[in-house]
Amino acid sequence: MSIPSVDSQLETGDGSRVKASEKRLVNCSQVDVNQLMPLKYHWAWEHYLNGCANHWMPTEVPMTKDIETWRSDKLTEDERLVIMRNLGFFSTAESLVGNNLVLAIFKHVTNAECRQYLLRQAFEEAVHSHTFLYVVESLGLNEGEIFNMYHEVPAITRKDEFEMRLTAEVLSPDFSTNTYEGLQAFLKNLIGYYIIMEGIFFYTGFVMVLSFHRRNLMTGIGEQFQYILRDETVHLNFGIDLINGIKAENPDLWTPEFQAEIIDLIKQAVELEIEYAGDCLPNGILGLNRDLFRDYVHYVADRRVERIGLPKQFDSKTNPFPWMSETMDLAKEKNFFETRVTEYQSSGALNWD
């Protein structure tokens, strides 16, 4: 079934000026330039500015203390496993994210201000991939072991394969959003990408790695994961606004059947994430165990589904790791940027509401 043309599609052949009201998130027929002005989706521009305000590079973060700790006997084997597993997962996951962003999402999101943000996000994904290479090189880790965990560690393999199934259709060269079915598939891709991958699959790892930082261990890796977490917070907020915007412009996509399909995917993802937490923590370490992560993944997933208009699925009550909220709140960490080699005046402009 083809999607009929809409009156609000941009016409570029008659020389008329673009009106903000004529812009659309997808299936807009502007073909000449990505015209930013006049802005229609101001939220997209705000996310772009927030992303720029959190600009950083991994090589700005000193790794000397991490190297000393890694070479010492300060870490148990269980603690080393947690760090290794998360380096292995994130090193692959960030490349999957980048591929989907550049090869699918940017192509099919036709709005200029959203594309401006996506360009920023693409750079950030490259920085994140750089980060894991920097950490692996700094600690002298086995590169083959880290970067092949997606083949060799079943809990990571299952997460990556799940995500790749969600993105396979839209990465096809013949994929189009010009049909109802295609546009609905694209919306599912966005939910899989932003809500599941960046909104659920990443957060267990953030808690694990940042728990070391709270204990003043592996502080270099912890600082870099703080920067990544703040990038991902903006990615998630942008993705939610994009998903809700497409829903608003195409309400016929949001059928009860489609909602049920999304809920089922969320539930599958939650189980995969709980399995991953158990794999990383077979014996538990100080303050962390599988049961706590089950509660945390349920809590995070409930927050995500509510923000795209779906009911809570896990009846979660409280966040077992309340300190994570403080980690994302710059107002409580006014000196967040003081350890960096380069000071960015724009850092004070960050707003994480």
N, C-alpha and C positions, 0 to 999 in steps of 0.2 A: 504494500500500500504506500503510495507516494504522499509526501506531505505537501499540501497545496501551498502555492506562493502566498505570502502575506503582504498586506498593504504597507507594512512598516519596513519592508526590506529596502535597503539603501539603493538608490539609482545613481549610477556614476556616469552614464553616457550623455546626460542632458545638460551638464555643466552646473546644475543646482548645488547649493551648499548643503553639507550634511547637517541634519538636525539631530540633537541628542535623543529626541523621542523616537527617532527612526532606527536607532541602534538596537541590535539583538545579540544575545550571548552566542547563539549558534545559528547556522543557516541564514546568515545575513549576506546579501549578494554583492557587497562591496568588493571590488576586485583590483582597484588601482593601488591604494596605499592603506596602511593601518593608521587611520586618522584619529589621533588622540582627542583633539578638541573639536567640538565641545564634549566634555565628559558627561556620560550618563551614569555609569556605575562607579560612583565616588568611592565605594568600599574597596574596589579593586585598586584604585590609586593609593588609598590609605595603606593597604597591605604592601604595596610596592615601596612606599616611603618607610614603613616599619622594617621591611627587609633590608633596605639600604642602611638604616640606622644601626643595624646589628652586624655591620660588615666586619669581617675578621679573616685571618688566614692561620692555618695550623702552625706554621713555622714561627709565628709570634710567641708561641707558648713553649717555655723551656721544659725539657724532658730530663734534666740531669737527676733530679730526685727520684723520678720514676725508674730510671736506669739503675740507680743504686739500690732501690727497693727490690726490683726484679732480680737482681743478681745476688741479693742477700737471702737470709732465711726468714724474713719478716712475714712472708706470705705462705699460707698452707697450700697443699696441693688442691684442695677444694676451692680456695680463693683464686688460684691460678686458672683453674678450669673455667670459672665464671668469666674472667677477663678474656680468655682465649675464645670461648664460645661466642661471646658477644662481638668480638672483633671479627670472627668468622661470619657471623650472620650479617652484621651491618656492612661489611665490605662488599658483599654480594647484593644485599637489598638496595643499597644506594644506586648501584648500576641499573637494577631493574626499574627503580623509580625514574632515573634519568632517561632511560630508553623510552618508557611510556610517555613521559612528559614531552620529549622532543619529537618523537616519531608519531604520536597519536594525539595527545591533548592539544598541543599548540596548533596542529593542523586543523582540528575540527572546532576549536573555540574561535569564533570569527570576530570577537569584539577586541578593539585595539587596546583599551586600557587593561583588559584581562591579559592580553598577550604581552603587554609591557611587564606585568607582574610575572608571567610565566618565564620571560627572558631572565628576570632576576632570579627566579627559583632555579632555573637550569644552571646558572652559575653557582648557586649555593650547593646544588647536588654535586657539582664537580669539586667544590671545596671539601665536601664531606668525604668523597672518595679519596681525595688527596690526604685527608686527615688519617685515614686508616693506613695508607701507605707510609705516611710519616711516622706513625706509632710503631708499625711493624719494623721499619728500618731502624728506628731509635732503639728499640728493645732488642734488636738482633734476633727476631723471631723467625721461624721457618716460614718463608713466604708461601711455599706450596701447601703447607698444612692449613694456614689461615685462609687463603683464597680458594681452596678447594673443599672447604667444609660443606658447601652447599651440595656437593656430591657424596661426601663421606660421613656426614652426621645426619641421621634420619630425621631428627626433629627440625633441623634447618631445611633439609630437602623438602619435607612436607609443606612447610610454610612457603617456600619459594615456588614450588609447583602449584600450590593453591593460587597464589597471586598470578602466576603466568597463565593459568587457565582463565582467569578473569580478564586478562588483557589480550589474549590471543586474537579474538575476533576483531578488535579495533586496530590491531597492528597489521591486519591484512591489507595489502595494497588495494584491494577492491572494496574495502569498507567505506560506507557512506552514511552520513546522518540525514540524507534526503528522504528516507522512508521512516515511517513510524517505528518499525522494528529496529532500524539502525539507530535512531535517536534514543530509543529506550535502552539499547545495548550500550550506547555511549554513556548514558546516565549511570548504568550499572557499573561500567568501568570506572567512572569518577568516584563512585561510592567505594568500590574495591580498592582504588588507589589512595584516596584521601582518608576515608573513614577506617578501612581495615588495615592497610599497610602502614600508613603514616600515623593513624590515630589509635591503633590497637597493637599491631605487631612491633612497633618501635618502643612502646612505653615500658614493657617489662625490662628490656635492656637498659633503658635510661635509669630505672630504679637501681638495678644491680650495680652498674658502674658508678653512679653517683653516690651509692652507699659507701664505697671506698673513699671517695672524696670527703665525705662527712667525717670519716675516721682519720683524715689526714694521711691517707695512703693513696698512691698513684694519682697525685694531685694534677699532674700534667694532663693525663688522659681525662681526668674528671673535669678539668676546666674546658677542654675541647668538647666534651659531651654536653657541658652546660651551654656552650655556644650553639651546638647542633640542636639541642632541645629547644632553644629559643627560636632558631630558624624553623624547626618543625611546628612550633606553636603557630607561627604565622602561616605556614603552608596549610595546616589544618583549618585555621579560620578562613583563609581564602577559599579552600575547597568546599567548606560548608556553605559559604555565601554563594559560590558558583553553583553547587548542587541545588540549593534552595531557589536560586534565580532561574535556573532552567526549569525547575518544577513550576514556578510561578508563571513563566512564559508558555509552558506546555503542560497544563494541568491534566490533560488526557493521558499523559504517560504514567501518572501516579495511581495506577489501578490497585484494587485490593490484592489481585494476584501478584502484581509486581512487588508490592510491599511485603507480601508473604515470602516471596523469593529472596528479597534483601534480608529479611529477618533470619531466614534459614542460613544464608551465607555468613551473617554475623555470628550466629551460633556455632557454625563450623569453625570459623576463625578463632573464636574464643577457646574452643577445645584444643585447637592446634597450639595456641599461645600458652595454655596451661601445661600442655605436654612439653613445650619448649622450656618453660620455667623448671619443670621437674628434671629435665635433662641437664640443665645448667647447675642445678642444686640437688644432686642425688642424696647428699647428706645434710644439706643446709649449712649456712655459715652464719656468723653473728647477726642476729636480727632479721634473717631472711630464710624462708622455707617455702615449699610448694603450696601449703595451705594458705599462707598469706597472699601469695601471688594469685591463687584462685579468686580470693576476695577482691584483689586489686583489679584483675582483668575484668571481672564482672562489673565493678564500679566504673571503670573506664568505658566499657562497652555501653553501659546504660546511659552515660553522659553523651556518648557519640550519637546513639540512635535518637535520643530525645531532641538533639539539635537539628536533625533532619526530619522531624515531625513524626517519629515512630514512638510507640510506647516502650517503656523500660521492659526488659526481658528477664532480668535476673534479681529484681527486688533488692538491689544493693542498698546498703544503709550508709556506711561510712567508708572513707578512704583509709586503708590500713597504713598508708605512707603519707601522712599529712604534710610532711616536710617537702614533698615534691611540689606542692603549691607555692611554698616559699621560694623554692629554687627558680620558679618561673616568674616570680614577682620582683621586678627590679626595684620597686619602691623600698623593699626591705633589704636591698643590697646596693646601697648607693655607690659603693666603691668597686662595683663589678669590673669596671674596665681599668682599674688603676695598675694592674699587674702587666698590662700589655705594653709591648714595645712602642706601638704607635697609638696615640690618643686620637679618638674620633669625637669631635665636638657634637656630632649628631647623635651620639649614643644617649644623651639625655632626653631625646625626643621619643624614645620607645614607650609604647603604651600597649599593655597586654590584656586590656579589658575584653 
